[in-house]
Amino acid sequence: CFHLSCGTTMAEELSLKAVRQFMLRMGGSVRNKDIVRHFKDFINDPNTKAQMRETFKDHVNLVSQIKTVDGERLLVLKPALQVDTDLPCDATSDQIRAHTHARPR
């Protein structure tokens, strides 16, 4: 499925890697409603909704921070996880977690 509003396909998995890659594809920042829409199949599954929403929230909080840009609140990829770092774009969830915790905040 292709989203006309944000120009991306639906997520194939819910992982730190997938959240980071989505944000990188979106230029490093995204509106909350766009990232929720991208991962909606995972976070709205009635069988796992509560657990997956919590996992999604944890992943988003680990890789991003909220910033207000031109009056709009955006989720912005943390600098340690942006493209110009020594962390590859296709880093695994374990690499992302280790990289995020290794840097001072």
C-alpha positions as CSV (number, residue, x, y, z in Angstrom):
1,C,0.0,0.0,0.0
2,F,1.4,3.4,-1.0
3,H,0.5,6.5,1.0
4,L,-0.3,9.6,-1.1
5,S,0.1,11.9,1.9
6,C,3.6,11.0,2.8
7,G,4.8,9.1,-0.3
8,T,5.7,5.9,1.5
9,T,4.6,2.3,1.5
10,M,3.2,0.6,4.6
11,A,5.6,-0.7,7.2
12,E,6.7,-4.3,6.8
13,E,7.8,-4.6,10.5
14,L,7.7,-2.7,13.7
15,S,11.3,-2.4,14.9
16,L,13.8,0.4,15.9
17,K,15.4,-0.2,12.5
18,A,12.1,0.3,10.7
19,V,11.2,3.4,12.6
20,R,14.6,5.0,12.0
21,Q,14.6,4.1,8.3
22,F,11.1,5.6,7.9
23,M,12.3,8.8,9.5
24,L,15.4,8.9,7.4
25,R,13.3,8.4,4.2
26,M,11.1,11.3,5.4
27,G,14.2,13.6,5.7
28,G,14.8,13.1,9.4
29,S,11.5,14.6,10.7
30,V,7.9,13.5,10.5
31,R,4.5,14.5,11.9
32,N,3.2,12.1,14.5
33,K,0.1,11.3,12.5
34,D,2.3,10.3,9.5
35,I,4.4,7.9,11.5
36,V,1.4,6.4,13.2
37,R,-0.3,6.0,9.8
38,H,2.8,4.3,8.4
39,F,2.9,1.7,11.3
40,K,-0.9,1.5,11.8
41,D,-1.3,-2.2,10.8
42,F,1.0,-3.1,13.7
43,I,-0.3,-0.7,16.4
44,N,-4.0,-1.3,15.6
45,D,-4.1,-5.1,15.5
46,P,-6.9,-6.0,18.1
47,N,-4.9,-9.0,19.3
48,T,-1.8,-7.2,20.2
49,K,-2.9,-3.5,20.3
50,A,-1.8,-2.6,23.8
51,Q,1.6,-4.3,23.6
52,M,2.4,-3.0,20.1
53,R,1.4,0.6,20.9
54,E,3.7,0.5,23.9
55,T,6.5,-1.0,21.8
56,F,5.9,1.6,19.0
57,K,6.0,4.5,21.6
58,D,9.2,3.2,23.1
59,H,10.8,2.9,19.6
60,V,9.8,6.4,18.6
61,N,11.0,7.9,21.9
62,L,14.3,6.1,21.6
63,V,15.1,7.4,18.1
64,S,13.5,10.9,18.1
65,Q,12.8,14.0,20.0
66,I,9.9,16.5,19.7
67,K,10.7,19.9,18.1
68,T,8.5,22.7,17.1
69,V,9.3,23.9,13.6
70,D,7.3,26.8,12.1
71,G,4.6,26.3,14.8
72,E,4.2,22.6,14.0
73,R,5.3,19.8,16.4
74,L,7.5,17.3,14.7
75,L,9.3,14.1,15.7
76,V,12.9,14.7,14.7
77,L,15.5,12.0,14.5
78,K,18.1,12.3,17.2
79,P,21.4,13.6,15.9
80,A,23.3,10.4,16.9
81,L,21.0,8.5,14.5
82,Q,21.1,10.8,11.5
83,V,22.7,9.8,8.2
84,D,25.9,11.6,8.7
85,T,26.9,9.5,11.7
86,D,29.0,6.4,11.8
87,L,25.8,4.3,12.2
88,P,24.7,2.8,8.8
89,C,21.2,3.5,7.5
90,D,20.4,-0.2,7.7
91,A,21.6,-0.6,11.3
92,T,19.9,-3.3,13.3
93,S,17.7,-2.5,16.3
94,D,20.5,-3.8,18.6
95,Q,23.0,-1.5,16.9
96,I,20.6,1.5,17.2
97,R,20.0,0.8,20.9
98,A,23.7,0.5,21.6
99,H,24.6,3.6,19.6
100,T,21.9,5.7,21.3
101,H,22.9,4.6,24.8
102,A,26.6,5.1,24.1
103,R,26.3,8.8,23.4
104,P,25.8,11.5,26.0
105,R,22.3,13.1,25.9
